[in-house]
Amino acid sequence: MIGNRTLAVPGPTNLPPRIARAMAVPLEDHRAPDMGEFIVPLLQDLKQIFRTETGHVLVFPGSGTGGWEAALRNTLREGDRVLGASFGQFSMLWVQMCRQLRLNVTNIDCSWGEATPVDGYRRALEDDKSHAIKAVLVCQNETATGVTSDVAAIRAILDDLGHPALLFVDGVSSIASIEFDMDGWGVDVAVAGSQKGFMMPTGLAIVGVSAKCMQQIASRSLRRGDTDIGYGYWDFATMLNANKTGYFPYTPAMTLMRGLRESTDMLLEEGMNNVFDRHFRLAEGVRRAVAAWGLRPCAVDPATASDTVTAIVVPDGSDANDVIKAAYHRYGVSLGGGLGAVAGKVFRIGHLGWLNETMV
């Protein structure tokens, strides 16, 4: 052990002292008479980070993966058709979850290092004359490969074709770090997690839901049948109804909610555009260092290189795990390892959350 280790993984990220202090409070009554004075403004302020005026932000005790499940369970029925793509570990896992929930997935397999296949999505949606596809999945930032996808381009295709499918976005390693515009891009469900750009410990699934999506959920609730995959723990309508007065349908993670209040304050004080600019500067510094080392990023197209994580390919015959072990044991730095198809082939540097130039 070499003193305090440096977290350079793409999540969890570094915990700011402000947030640590905000969470260092006695446990409290989550049904206290004045709890609404804390919760209602927090949920309203989170809408600024998601950039939505008409939608809602719901906070569940859980992980980003739980947020994926929430999106699927609230909006789809067994056998419904979903369009997705696998181009990294997390985009692939979301597709796998769809199959586990007995959804009918049209999956486009891509090389790891590529982004969401915009042209492939267009062809699939053009071919769907009967509008059988009910939801389209986009992983905005594939954490395993360090690749960012163009969410706005997918929305433009849906609008151009007049296709009514809902647009779901995995923003776990992008929201609160790089540009995200829920209303502007017509996103119906957006999933974030507390341990990335929100600079907090793991434990909260932060989910943006459009008004259009909530209307469809209400309509669907009236015609539930044997093929419904069920809402369960993740029921949006039940959560939203309780949130109106500042409460939850079950015990919330109040210590984390106190941290989320401080995190939201920090982000809004800096200004979201400044947050995005800072992440670009840090990412550009890492990318230039990688080039100076004579290595290359996993991202195939430099234009899609992520501003929150860089996956770096090691030379043939080398093992990326050796780099990770050396950084950990010699220098007290935790780097991210390769996952799935790129295990042992890449190491990852996370540059998101509570970071500045000196820290990188």
Secondary structure, DSSP 8 states (H G I E B T S, - for coil): --SS-EEESSSS----HHHHHHH-S----TT-TTTHHHHHHHHHHHHHHHT-SSSEEEEEES-HHHHHHHHHHHH-BTT-EEEEEESSHHHHHHHHHHHHTT-EEEEEE--TT----HHHHHHHHHH-TT--EEEEEEESEETTTTEE--HHHHHHHHHHHT---EEEEE-TTTTTTS---TTTTT-SEEEEETTTTT-S-S-EEEEEE-HHHHHHHHHHHTT--TTB---GGG-HHHHHHHHTTT--SS---HHHHHHHHHHHHHHHHH-HHHHHHHHHHHHHHHHHHHHHTT-EES-SSGGGB-SSEEEEE--TT--HHHHHHHHHHHH-EEEEE--GGGTTTEEEEE--SS--TTT-
